[in-house]
Amino acid sequence: MILLRTPLLELARLSASAQGFPRHTHDEFVISANLGGLEEVWLDGKSFTVSPDMLTIYPPQAVQASHSLSGSGWECLSLYVAPAAFPTLFDCTPPNLPSHLAQPEFAIRLKHIAQLETSLRAEAVIHLLGQLLTQGGHTSPRHCRQDSPLLQRSRQQLLDDLAQPVTLEQLAQEAGVTPAHLVRRFQQATGLPPLAWQMQQRMSAARRMLRSGQPIIEVALATGFADQAHFSKAFSRFCGISPGRYRQINF
């Protein structure tokens, strides 16, 4: 199942049989987290065991293979990152990342990304990649000296028309920075990456409109959702209550 697909990034949920995967290569970096079970990985002549609290990182063109250690199939999340993503998103060369990280927080973050709203996954992936670059001691992307005005403009752009959500690439291009730089600075300033922050503003606007008695379909369209069903699903996830029930509450 494809969970995210952009020209530079793809996130997929894959199923493997007990036999696993024969020796093969990828053109991209592949960053994987197992959803259960133990896997033995063979990577460029070396073997290691991967548990669900680890990330496995395969560099481009590395010969790899794997099989189950439990005798049954397993599922995993695999993030495919084109080498061009690093100069494009981070203004740096493709890094030399470790083959596996026994740090549960990274595996947890990748699994969390799969549960996010579709529109929020790309920036969450970029944020995760930025943390992996820092973990690997890679040179940090260049900083912009206009951070405060940059963030003010970006926040205002996100607020100007909630019915027409912008993409992260559009927002970064208009700000004159890389998407990774924008995500990092926005996260530092607000506690959220830009599209996640905008989603919170969309939900706040939706609650105000619902309290005023506006029809749910009108609220959905005014806050940038294609239809009532999509809006209802997102609202329930963020607010813990359906929009119909929310309208019935006497505030």
C-alpha positions as CSV (number, residue, x, y, z in Angstrom):
1,M,0.0,0.0,0.0
2,I,1.4,3.4,-1.0
3,L,1.0,5.9,1.8
4,L,3.0,8.8,0.3
5,R,4.3,9.4,-3.2
6,T,6.2,12.6,-4.4
7,P,8.9,13.0,-7.0
8,L,11.6,12.5,-4.3
9,L,9.9,10.5,-1.5
10,E,7.7,7.4,-1.3
11,L,6.3,5.6,1.8
12,A,4.9,2.2,1.5
13,R,3.5,-0.6,3.7
14,L,4.8,-3.9,2.5
15,S,4.1,-7.5,3.3
16,A,6.9,-10.1,3.1
17,S,6.6,-13.9,3.1
18,A,8.7,-16.0,5.5
19,Q,11.3,-16.4,2.8
20,G,11.7,-12.6,2.8
21,F,13.4,-10.8,-0.1
22,P,16.2,-12.2,-2.3
23,R,19.4,-10.2,-3.0
24,H,18.5,-7.0,-4.8
25,T,19.3,-3.3,-4.9
26,H,17.5,0.0,-5.0
27,D,18.3,3.3,-6.7
28,E,17.0,5.1,-3.5
29,F,17.9,5.2,0.1
30,V,15.5,2.8,1.8
31,I,14.6,3.4,5.5
32,S,12.4,0.6,7.0
33,A,10.7,-0.2,10.3
34,N,9.2,-3.6,10.9
35,L,5.6,-3.7,12.3
36,G,6.3,-7.0,14.1
37,G,8.6,-10.0,14.2
38,L,12.3,-10.5,13.8
39,E,14.1,-10.2,10.5
40,E,17.7,-11.1,9.6
41,V,19.1,-8.7,7.1
42,W,22.1,-9.3,4.8
43,L,23.6,-6.0,3.6
44,D,26.8,-5.9,1.5
45,G,28.2,-9.1,3.1
46,K,27.3,-8.4,6.7
47,S,24.3,-9.8,8.6
48,F,22.4,-8.4,11.5
49,T,19.0,-8.9,13.3
50,V,16.3,-6.3,13.0
51,S,13.5,-5.9,15.6
52,P,10.4,-3.7,15.4
53,D,12.2,-1.0,17.6
54,M,14.9,-0.4,15.0
55,L,15.3,1.4,11.7
56,T,17.1,-0.3,8.9
57,I,18.8,2.0,6.4
58,Y,19.9,0.8,3.0
59,P,22.0,3.2,0.8
60,P,21.5,3.3,-2.9
61,Q,22.8,0.4,-4.9
62,A,23.7,-1.6,-1.8
63,V,23.1,-5.3,-2.3
64,Q,20.6,-6.5,0.3
65,A,18.5,-9.5,1.3
66,S,16.4,-10.6,4.3
67,H,14.3,-13.4,5.7
68,S,12.1,-14.0,8.8
69,L,13.6,-15.5,12.0
70,S,10.1,-16.5,13.2
71,G,9.2,-18.7,10.3
72,S,6.3,-16.5,9.3
73,G,5.7,-13.4,7.1
74,W,5.9,-9.9,8.4
75,E,4.9,-6.3,7.5
76,C,7.1,-3.3,7.3
77,L,7.0,0.4,6.5
78,S,9.6,1.4,3.9
79,L,10.5,4.9,3.1
80,Y,12.2,5.4,-0.3
81,V,14.3,8.6,-0.6
82,A,15.8,9.6,-3.9
83,P,19.5,10.8,-3.5
84,A,18.4,14.1,-5.1
85,A,16.1,14.7,-2.1
86,F,19.1,15.8,0.0
87,P,20.4,18.6,-2.1
88,T,16.8,19.6,-3.0
89,L,15.3,19.5,0.5
90,F,18.3,20.0,2.8
91,D,20.9,21.8,0.6
92,C,23.4,19.0,1.4
93,T,25.0,16.0,-0.3
94,P,23.5,12.5,0.1
95,P,24.7,11.4,3.6
96,N,26.5,8.3,4.8
97,L,23.8,7.0,7.2
98,P,24.3,4.0,9.5
99,S,22.9,0.7,8.3
100,H,20.7,0.3,11.3
101,L,19.7,2.3,14.3
102,A,18.7,0.6,17.6
103,Q,16.8,3.7,18.7
104,P,13.1,3.1,19.3
105,E,12.1,6.8,18.9
106,F,13.0,6.7,15.2
107,A,11.0,3.6,14.5
108,I,8.1,5.0,16.4
109,R,8.2,8.2,14.4
110,L,8.2,6.4,11.1
111,K,5.1,4.4,12.2
112,H,3.4,7.5,13.4
113,I,3.8,9.1,10.0
114,A,1.8,6.3,8.5
115,Q,-1.1,7.2,10.8
116,L,-1.1,10.9,9.9
117,E,-3.5,12.6,7.5
118,T,-2.2,12.1,3.9
119,S,-1.5,15.8,3.5
120,L,0.8,15.9,6.5
121,R,3.0,12.9,5.7
122,A,5.5,14.6,3.4
123,E,6.6,17.3,5.9
124,A,6.7,14.7,8.7
125,V,9.0,12.6,6.6
126,I,11.3,15.6,5.9
127,H,11.4,16.3,9.7
128,L,12.4,12.7,10.3
129,L,15.1,12.8,7.7
130,G,16.5,16.0,9.2
131,Q,16.7,14.3,12.6
132,L,18.5,11.3,10.9
133,L,21.0,13.7,9.3
134,T,21.7,15.2,12.7
135,Q,22.0,11.7,14.2
136,G,24.6,10.9,11.6
137,G,26.6,14.0,12.3
138,H,26.0,15.3,8.8
139,T,26.6,19.0,8.1
140,S,23.5,21.0,8.9
141,P,21.8,22.8,6.1
142,R,22.6,26.5,5.7
143,H,20.5,28.9,7.9
144,C,18.6,31.8,6.6
145,R,19.1,35.2,8.3
146,Q,15.5,36.3,7.7
147,D,13.8,33.7,9.9
148,S,11.4,35.9,11.7
149,P,9.9,37.7,8.6
150,L,10.1,34.4,6.8
151,L,7.9,32.7,9.4
152,Q,5.5,35.6,9.6
153,R,5.0,35.5,5.8
154,S,4.6,31.7,5.8
155,R,2.1,31.8,8.7
156,Q,0.1,34.5,7.0
157,Q,0.1,32.6,3.7
158,L,-1.2,29.5,5.5
159,L,-4.0,31.6,7.1
160,D,-5.0,33.6,4.1
161,D,-7.2,31.0,2.5
162,L,-7.9,27.9,4.5
163,A,-10.1,26.6,1.6
164,Q,-7.0,26.3,-0.6
165,P,-4.3,24.5,1.3
166,V,-0.9,25.1,-0.2
167,T,1.8,22.4,-0.6
168,L,5.0,22.4,1.4
169,E,7.0,22.9,-1.9
170,Q,4.9,26.0,-2.8
171,L,5.3,27.4,0.6
172,A,9.1,26.9,0.7
173,Q,9.5,28.2,-2.9
174,E,7.7,31.5,-2.1
175,A,9.8,31.8,1.1
176,G,13.0,31.3,-0.9
177,V,14.2,28.4,1.3
178,T,14.4,24.6,1.1
179,P,11.4,22.6,2.4
180,A,13.6,21.1,5.1
181,H,14.7,24.5,6.3
182,L,11.1,25.8,6.5
183,V,9.9,22.7,8.4
184,R,12.8,22.9,10.9
185,R,12.3,26.7,11.6
186,F,8.6,26.4,11.7
187,Q,8.8,23.5,14.2
188,Q,11.2,25.5,16.4
189,A,8.9,28.5,16.4
190,T,5.5,26.9,16.8
191,G,6.1,23.4,17.9
192,L,4.6,22.0,14.7
193,P,5.7,21.8,11.0
194,P,3.8,24.2,8.7
195,L,1.1,22.0,7.2
196,A,0.4,20.4,10.6
197,W,0.1,23.9,12.0
198,Q,-2.2,24.9,9.2
199,M,-4.4,21.8,9.9
200,Q,-4.8,23.0,13.5
201,Q,-5.9,26.4,12.2
202,R,-8.4,24.7,9.8
203,M,-9.8,22.7,12.7
204,S,-10.1,25.8,14.9
205,A,-11.9,27.6,12.1
206,A,-14.2,24.6,11.6
207,R,-15.1,24.6,15.3
208,R,-16.0,28.3,15.2
209,M,-18.2,27.7,12.1
210,L,-19.9,24.7,13.6
211,R,-20.6,26.6,16.8
212,S,-22.3,29.3,14.7
213,G,-24.6,26.6,13.2
214,Q,-23.2,26.5,9.7
215,P,-24.0,23.3,7.7
216,I,-21.2,20.7,7.9
217,I,-20.7,20.6,4.1
218,E,-20.2,24.4,4.0
219,V,-17.7,24.1,6.8
220,A,-15.9,21.3,5.0
221,L,-15.5,23.3,1.8
222,A,-14.5,26.5,3.6
223,T,-11.7,24.7,5.4
224,G,-10.2,23.1,2.4
225,F,-11.8,19.6,2.3
226,A,-13.0,18.0,-0.9
227,D,-16.2,16.6,0.7
228,Q,-18.1,16.1,3.9
229,A,-16.8,12.6,4.4
230,H,-13.2,13.6,4.3
231,F,-13.8,16.5,6.7
232,S,-15.8,14.4,9.1
233,K,-13.0,11.8,9.3
234,A,-10.3,14.4,9.9
235,F,-12.4,16.4,12.4
236,S,-13.2,13.3,14.4
237,R,-9.5,12.3,14.5
238,F,-8.3,15.8,15.6
239,C,-11.2,16.7,17.9
240,G,-12.3,13.3,19.3
241,I,-15.9,13.9,18.3
242,S,-17.8,14.0,15.0
243,P,-18.7,17.4,13.5
244,G,-22.4,16.5,13.7
245,R,-22.2,15.8,17.4
246,Y,-20.1,18.9,17.9
247,R,-22.8,21.1,16.4
248,Q,-25.3,19.7,18.8
249,I,-23.4,20.8,21.9
250,N,-24.7,23.9,23.6
251,F,-21.7,26.1,24.1
